[in-house]
Amino acid sequence: MSKAEILQPGQNCWRVAHADRAALLVDGEAYFSVLRRAARNARHCIFIIGWDVDSRTPFPPDAEEDGLPRTLGKFLDALVERNRRLHVYVLDWDFAMLYALDREILPIYNLGWRTHKRLHFHLDDRHPAGGSHHQKIVVLDDALAFVGGLDLTKGRWDTPRHAPGEPHRRSPDGKPYAPFHDVQLMVDGEAAAVLGSLARRRWLRATDGEARAATAPGQTELWPRTVEPEFRDLAIAIARTEPEHRGAEPVREVLRLYLDGIRAAERSVYIENQYFTAPVIGQAIAERLSEPDGPEFVIVTRRTGGGWLERNTMEVLRARLIKRLAPEDGRGRLRVYYPEQAGLGGNCIDLHSKLMIVDDRLLRVGSSNLNNRSMGIDTECDLAIEARTPGAARSIASIRNRLLAEHLDVEPQEVAQALERHGSLIEAIEALQGRERTLKVLEPELDPGLDQLIPDADMIDPERPVDPERLVEEMVPEEERPRAGRHILGITLALLAVTTLALAWRWGPLHHWLDMDTLYALAGAIERSAWTPVWILGVYVAASLAAVPITLVIVATAFVFVPWVTFAYALTGSLLGGGLTFALGHALGRRAVRQIAGKRLNALSRRLGEGGVFAVMVLRMLPVAPFTVVNLVAGASCLRMRDFLIGSALGLSPGILAAAVFSDRLAAALKAPSPGTFALLAVVLVAVGMGALAIRWWLRRHSRKRAHEQT
């Protein structure tokens, strides 16, 4: 292969900037400690750019020795409180609701409203539908910067030992989490200043140009004395992924740098990455494996992500890619490993790093995964160092040996000796395997049924922005209609589950705690009260404000009142609560609602305005978003209150009527059980299911008609 320089500004990287020093921080213990020490000395500005930033993130156990708070939010607040010149800017991804349960519930409150006015917090929603802001960057005074895979959020701190039962490896609520491995590259000098300019551009774009960030008037010496640089007087390349969005041209430097690095390899490519699913990367590796004297590829990834969704999507794509590469590896030059630690039970080491080392020539560290998203639809930032001196080459080799030593539970010199002895990266690893912490070959099992069910990578792991045209197609697109069918099935199964629970209550052990006579006596007291209308409507308004699922309130109403009264209360209460939260969304405005609801739902606001009554009706019939969130988003859009209330009434009426009739028949069957009452209940259940299918058919027919008219 040619020895031409790999890094080419304007092609596979944005800029190449000088740095006086650089060092790799391995695992959260090193990164969190070094960042805290450096941040204490920042004088002018701190930028934190992340996929997730959690104010409750704890610093290492020894963090309290400096007298400052241990958690991130309070620590940053204390820094600006004691330094009147310091501004802190925290830019967090305005995340999809899919991640809501894993995130801090009110980040805008904990890092915005509760903190000093010079601690600025913003949720960045400037990305296409389906994309995310995935960069992990921290810049201090434009003098010191950190880039890698570590977000300042929960579940990231760990030591290189990844020991079972590590007492400090706990989330803010005190729950232990699995061992976590990741890396962050620290740089200074001009490279840090360029990363500061990138952070300012992100901040300015995210705030629509309304909030300009402070600058650092001069270089500050922030390099921690406790960290020995692994590189000195070097060039740092910055590679980005930025999706096409709102007229901005796409940037795909990350992908080009991956491909150029793979093509330039002569002996070995060592990769650590959370994912391995990108077909374009797999194809590049396959081409090198087919060469008679091509390089070895060692890929270290995690065994499993732990979550059901990831196991049944991304891990399926990974298994497919590995199996596709197997026929190309006739010379045994590819190994995919995962780190294993004895004593973890069902858990595994969560390998989250995004690192690639080509020979002893190129080191790259950043936020980009080896999946499609990182190549095109998410924002990413990677740093790369190309060895231009023998000393830099030795440092790159030393980093690779240090990482392998951690995974294999040996010393770095043992890895170096094994490499010298065997002359092969794969053979060296296999010679050192077998300890309690080690690397094991990943042999993915691909279930044939699941393989047929899961679509191609472009569907699960898109490389390009999703086209958000036409509201109805966005809510119920062709490829999502099976999911809509499952939603209908889910409603029917939920009704069956309610019936089963009710029967268990009637004849099971719960009967002795709260019998049906007591329940009906309580319902009768509520029904006879003069204040009943006020209380019932008040419950609907409170539920809307508190984001309680409105369906639960409707079902509860149906168990107390006869069907026609239930219908009147439920529809009136839902419209009253919906109208109030609609007005609240209108008063708060688009920016505030984005902070509450998240970008994925806020993107519907324009379509709601265009779709009018029909759009609201569809959202009520197929509740793809929470009731309260839809109300807030509708209020923040250009939709009129009249259209919102009419659409809500039309969309809610079928569901309320079905709930009222079903609950009435269920209550009758429980009060006076007989073959006749249960037969009637079964008829109602079948009727509800058929009605739901009819609504689905009508929506599909109507959406096709609208699509035909627009073409």
N, C-alpha and C positions, 0 to 999 in steps of 0.2 A: 504494500500500500504506500501511497505517496506520503511524504513527511510534511506536506504543506500544512500550514496552521489550520486548526479545526475552527477556531472562533472567528467568525466573519461578521462584523457589525453591519446592520442593515439587512442581514439574511437570517442567520441563526441566533442573533442576539441584538439587543437594542443599542447598548453602549458598552464600551470597554473602558473602565476607569481605573486609576492607580489607587493602590492601598499600601499603607506602610506595613500593616500587619493583618494577619488572618488566622483564625483558629476554629477548629471544629469542636463544638460542645455536644457531647454524647449523653443523651437521656436528660430527663427533666431535672434531676438533682443538680447537674452542672449548669444548665441553662437558667433555671429560676434563681439560683444563688448569684450567678454572675450578673444577670440582668438587674437584680435588686441592688447589688452593690454599685453598679454603674449608674442606675437611675437616681440614686441618692445624690449624685454629684451633678446631675443635669442642671443647667442654669437658665435655659431659655425655652426649649420646646421638646416635648416627647410625643412621638407619633406611634400609635398602636393600631395596626391594620390587621384584621383577623376574620376568619370564617366564623369563629365564635369567641366572644370575650365575656367572661363571667366575673362579676364583681366579687363573688364569694370565693374565688380561687385562692387557696392557701399557698403561701410561700413555704420553703423548707422549714424543718423543725427549729433550726437555729436562727430564724429570721427575727425573732423578738430581741435579739441581742443589741440591735441598733436603736431600740426604743420606739420604733415605728410600728404601726399596726401590721398584723400578719396577713390579712386578706387584701387582695389586689385593689378593690375599690377604695377601701379606707386608707390604704397605703398611698395611692395616687392623690387622694384628697389631702392627706397630710403633707405631701410634697408641695403642692401648690399653696397650701395654707402657710407654710413656713418660708416660702420663696415668692415674693410679690412679683417677680419678673417671669416666673415660669408659667407656661401654658401646656396643658396636656390635651391631646386630641385622640379620641378613641373612635375608630370607625369599624363598625361591626356589620356583618352581612344581615340584611333584612330578610331573615330566613323564611323558608317555606314552612307552612303549618305542620308538615310531616315531621319536623324536628322539634315541635313545641314541647313535647313531654321531656325531652333531653336538655332543654335550655332553661336559662334563668327566666322566670316568668315575667318580670318587669324590669328589663335592663335599662330602659329609658328613665325609670324612676330611681333605680339604685346607682346608676352612673351619670345621671343627668340632674334630675330635680333635687336629689338629696345631697349633692356634692357642691363644691365651690364653683363659682361662676367661671373660673379659669380652667375648670375641667370640662371640656367639651365632648359630648357624646352624640353620635349620630348613627342611625341604621341606614345602610347604603342599599337602595333599591334600584340603582341604575344598572340593570342587567336584563337580558331578554328572558322571556318566560321559559322556565325549566332550567335556567342557569343559576350560578351562585358566585359570590365573591370568595375565592378560596385562598387568596394570598395570606401569608403569615409574616408580617414585617414589623419590626420595631426600630425606630430611629431616634437617637438621643442627640440633640444639639447639632444635627448634621455632621457629627463627629464619630459616632459609633452606631453600627447597625447590625441587626440580627435578622437572618432570613433562613427559613427551613420549613419543617412540617409541624412545629409545635405552636399550638394556639395557647393563649393565656386563659385557659378554662379548666373545668374540673376533669379529673381522670387522666391527667397528663404526667404528673410527677411520679418518678420512680428512680431507683438506683440502677447502675449497670448489673448488679447481682440478680435483679428481678426475683428476689427471694419470696417463697411462699410465706404468707402471713406477715408481710412487711407492715408494721403497725402504723406507719405514716401514710400508707397508700390507701387513703380514704377520701371519699367525696365530701362536699360541704355538709351533707346531712348525716355524716358518720358512717356511711356504708362502704365496705371495702370494694375495691375494683381489681380487675386482673392486671398483671404486670404489663408495663407499657414501654415500648422502645421507640425512640425517635432521635433526630439530630438537628442541630441548628448551626449555621455558619456565622461567625462574628467577624466583621471587617471594619476598618476605620478609613480615614483619609478621604480622598476624592470619591471613592466608591460609596462611602456612607452619605456624602453630600448628594450624590446622584439619586440614591435611594430616598433621601429626604425630599427631593424634587418630585419623585414618583408619588410619594405619599401625599404631598400637597396637591398634586393634580387629581388624585383620587378624592381627596377631601373637597376640593373646589367643585368637582363634577357631582359629587354626591349631594352637596348642599345647594345645587343649582346656582353656584356662583355667589351665594348670599353671605357666605362665611369664609373670609380669607384667613389662612393660618399664619401664625407668627413665624418669623425667620430667626436664625441664629446669626448674630452679627459677626462672630468670629469662631475659629476652631477652639474647641475645649478638649483638654486632655482627659479622656474618660476611660482609656484602656485599663482594666483592672490589673493591679500588680500581681495578683495571684494566678493569672493566666499567662502561660508561656506561649508566645506565637509559634505556630507551626510553619508559617510562611512570612517572609519579609520582602518588602520592596517588590510588589507583584502587581499584575493586571487582573482585574475582576470583571468578568462579563456578566451582564444582566439580560436574561431571556424572559420573555413574557408571553402569556396568552391573554388576548382580549377579544371578546366576541363582537361580531357585527351587531350594532345596536344604535338605533336612532341616528342613522346616517354615518356613524363612525365605521371606518374600515377595520376589518378583522386583523388581528396580530397573531401570528402562529410561529413565533420564534422557538417556543418550547419544543414543538414537534420537530422542526428542522434540526435543532441541536441534538435531539435524541437520534434522529436518523443519521446525521453526520458523525456523531460519536460512534455509533454501531459500525458504520462503513469504515471508519478510520482505525478500528481495533486490529491489532496484529496478534496478540497472545491471549488476552482475556478481557472480558467485560464482567464486572461485579456490580450487581444491582440489588438494592434494598428498596422495596416498594410495597405499599399497602395493597395495591391491586395489580393485576396482570391480565387485562382483558382487551387492550386495544389491538384490533386486527392489523393496523398499519405497522405497529411495532413488531408484532408477530411475524409479519411478512418480511420485514427487514432482517430479523434474526434468522428466519428460514433461508434466506438468500445466502447469508454468511455460513450457515451450517452446511449448505450444499457444496461449498468450496472445499477442495481436497486439503488445503492447509489453512482453513479459516480459524478464527479464535474460539476459545471456550466461553461459554455463557453460564454464569452462576447467578441465579435469581433467588433472593431470600424474601419471602412474603409471609403473611400470617396464615396459620392453618385455617382459621375460620373467624368471621366477624362476630359471631355470637348471636346476632339477631336473625329472626326467622326470615325477614324480607331479604336481607343480604345473602343468606345461605341459599335462598331459592331464586336469586337473580344473578348477582355479580359472581358468585362462586360457580354457578352453572356456566357462565360465559368464560370464566377462567379455565374450567375443566375442558370446555370445547377447544380453547386455544392451545392448551398443553397437548391435547390429543392430536390436534392438527399438526403440531410441530414434531411429534414423535416420528413419523415416517421420514422427515428430513434429517433426523439426527442419527444417521447410519454409523457415524464414527464415535458416538458417545460423548459429544462435546457440549451437551446441555444438561444442567441439573437445576431443578426447582426445589428449594428447601424451605422448611419452616423451622423456627426456633422452638425448642421443647425444653421445659423445665419440670423436673420431677416434683411431685408433691402438690401440684395445682388442682388435682381432682379433675373436674370437667372443664376447667378453664385452660387457656393457653396464653402465651405471650402475645400481646396485641402489638404487632410490628406495624408502625405507622410512618416510618421514615420514607423519604423520597430522595434517593441517592444513587448515583452511578459513577463508577470508576473505570476508566478505559486504560488498560495496561498500567503503567505508572506515569501516564501522560495527561490525563484529564480527570478532574474531580468536579462533579456538579451536585449541588444540594439545593433543595427548594421545596415548593409546595405542590408540584405537579405529580399526579399519579400516572401510572401506565394504563390509563383508560381513555375512552373517547372524550369524555367531558373535559379533561385537562388539556386536550389538544385543540379544543375549539370553542366550547360554550361557557366554561368557567374562566374567571380571571385568575391567573397564576403568575408567580415570580420565582425564578430560579437564579442562582449564582453559579458561575463556572470558573475554574482555575485551570489554565493550560500550562504545563511545566515547560519553562523555557530555560531552566538551569538544572544542573544535576541535583542541587539541593532541593529544588521544588519537586523533582521526580521522586527523590527519597522520601519526602514528606507525604506525597500521595500514596506511595507504597506503604508507608508506616500507618497511615489512616486505615487503609484496607486491612492490614494485619491486625490493627487494634480492634476493629469491628468484628472480624472473624474470631479473634481471641475471646471477645465477650460472648459471642454466640456459642463457642465451643468450650468455654470455661477453662481456658489455658492462658498462658502468657503470650504477649505479642511476639517475643523472640522464638517461641516454639512454632508459631505459624510461619515465621520467616525461614526457620531451619527446615521445616517440612516442604516449603516451596522450593528451597534450594536443592533439597534432596530428591524430590520427585519431578521437578520441572513442570508441574501441572497444578493448576489451582484446584481442580476437582479431586485429583489424587491426594493432594495435601489435606483437603477437608476430610476426605474419607479416612485418611490415616489418623486423624485427630478426633474422630467421632467416638461417642460411647459414654461420656460422662453424664452426670445428673442434669446438667444443662448442656444441650448439644443441638446440632442441626440434623434434621431428618428429612428424607426425600418425601416430597409431597406427591402422592399418587391419588389424584382426585377420582372419585367415583361419580359417574354420570348416569343418573337414573333415566332409562329410555323414555318413560312416561313424562317425566319432568322436562327432559330435553325437547320433546315434541311440543310441550305446553308453552315453554318460555320462548318468546320471540327473539329475533336477531338482536345483536348488540346495538344497532341504531335505534331500536325502540326503547330498550332499557337504559342504555348508556349513550345518549345522543352526542354527536360531535358538533352539530350545528344548531343554532337557535330554533326553537319551536315556533311555527307560524301561528299567531293568535288571531286568526281571521274568524269572523262571524261568531257571535256569542253562543248560539245553539250548538254549532259544531265544536266549539271549545269545551262546552260542558258535556256534550254527548257526541263526540266524534265517532266515525265509523269504527276505528280500532278500539274505542272504549265501550261500544255497545254491549259486548259480552259482560263487561263489568257492571253496566247498568242492569243487565239481566240478573247478575249475582246480587245486586242491591235489592231488586224485587224479591228474589229468593230469600235474602237476608231478612226482609221485613216479615215474610211469611214464617220463617223459622223463629224469629223473635216472638211473634204472636204465639207460636206453639210453646216456646220456652215460658212465656208468661202464663199460659194455661197450665203447664206442668207444675210451675211453682205454686200457682193458686191451688191446684189439686193437692199438692204436698202440704200446703198450709191447712187445707180443709180437713184432711184425714191423717196427716203426719204428726210428728211431735210438736210442731209449732201450734197445733190446735189447742194444746193445753196452756200455752202462754197467752194467746190472743185469739179467742174464738170468734166465729162469724157473728154471733149475737152482739158481742161487744163492738165489732166493726160497724155493724148496721146501726147500732144505737148512736155511735159517734157520728156517722154520716147523717142520721136523722137530726141530731142536734145542730149540725152545721147547716142543714137544709132549711130548718125552721127559723133560724136566727134572722132578725130584721136587718142585721148588718151584713148578711151573706153576700149580696152583690158587691158591696164595697170591698169586703175581704177577698173575694175571689178575683175581682179585677185587679186589686192591689198585688195579689200573688203573681199574676201574669206580668204586671209592670216590673215588679222586683226581679222576677226570673229573667226578663229581657235585659235588665241592667246588669245582672250578675252573671249573664251568659250561661244560665242553666238551660239544658236542652228543653225546648218548648214541648217536645213530644211527651216527655215525662209529666209535665204539668197537665197536658190534655188528657192523658190516660188517667191520672189521679182524679181529675174532674169527672171523668166518665164513670168512675166507680161510686161517685156520690149522688149524681143526679140522673134523671131519666134522659133518654137520648136527645129530645128536642131542647131541653134546658142546657144540657152539656154543649150542644152545638152552638147555642146562643152565647153562653158564657165563654167558650173556648175561642170562637171566632172574634167576638168583641174584645176579649182580653188580649188575644194575639195581635189584633190590629192596633189596639191602644198601646201595648208595649212596643210593637214594631214602629208605630208612628213616633213614639217618644225617642227611641234610639235612632230612628231616621233623622229626627230634628237635632239630636245630639251630634250625629255624624256631620250634619250640615254646619252646625256651629263650630265644631272642632276644625273642620277643613281637611283637605286631602293630606297635608303633611302629617298632622297629628294622627289621623286614621291609619296612615301607613305605619306609624310606630306601633299601633295596637294590633293591626290585622295582618301585616306581612305583605310583601310584594305580590305574591302569587294571587292573592285575592284582590288586592288593590288594582291589579291589571284589568279586572272585570268592570271597573267603574265606568270607563268610557263606553264599553259595550252595553252596560245597563242603560246608560243614557240613550244610546242608539236603539236598543231593543224595546224599551218602554214596557208596556203592560205585559207583553208576551214574555219578555226576558225574566221579569220578576215571577210570573206564573210558573215558568219552567224551573226556576230555582226553588220554588216552594214545593213543587211536585217531586222533584228529584233533589233532595237537600244535599248537594255536594259541598256545602259550606255551612258552618254553624249559623243558626238563626240570627243571633245578635250581630255577628260579624257582617252578614249580608245587609242587615239594616244600616249599620254604620257606613259601610262602603256605598250603599245606595244613596244615603244622605250626603256623602262627600262628593258624589258624582253630579252630573247635570240632570238627573232624573227628577221629575216633578213629584211632589207628595201625592197628588191625586192618582197618578199612574202607579205609583208604588203601592198605595192602599188597594186600588182596584185589582192589580196583579196579585197582591198577597191574598186578597179575599178569594179570588178565583182559584189560586193554586193551593190554598190551605183547606178549602171547603171539602174536597173529596176525602182527604186524610182525616179531618176532624169527624166527618160523618161516619167513616169506617171505624174509627176508634170508639166513637160513641155507641154505635150499634153493637160492635164486638164486645166491648166492656159490659154493656147492659146484659147481653146474653150470657156472658161468662158469670156475672154476678148472680143471674137467675139460676144458672146451673149449679152454682155452689150453694145457694140458699135452699133450693128445692131440687136436689139431684134426682134425675129420673132418665130413662132412655130417651124420652121425648125432648127434654131440655138439652141434653148433650147432642142429640141429633140436630137440633136447631142450631146449636153452637157450631157444629161441624159445617152446616150449610152456610152460616155467616162467614166462617173462616175461608171456605172455598170461594164465596162471593167476593170477599176482600182480595184474595189472590187474583181472581179473574179480572176484577176491576183494575188492579195495579197493572196487569198485563195489557189491558185495554188502553190505559193511559200511556203506557210505554209505546204501544203500537201507534197511537195517535200522534205522539211527539215525534216518532221516527218519520211518519208520513208527512207531518207538517214541516219538519226540518228539511226533508228531501225536496218538498215543494218550494220552500224558500231558496234552497240552494239552486234549484233549476231556474227559478225566476231571476236570480242574480247572475246566472251565466248566459 
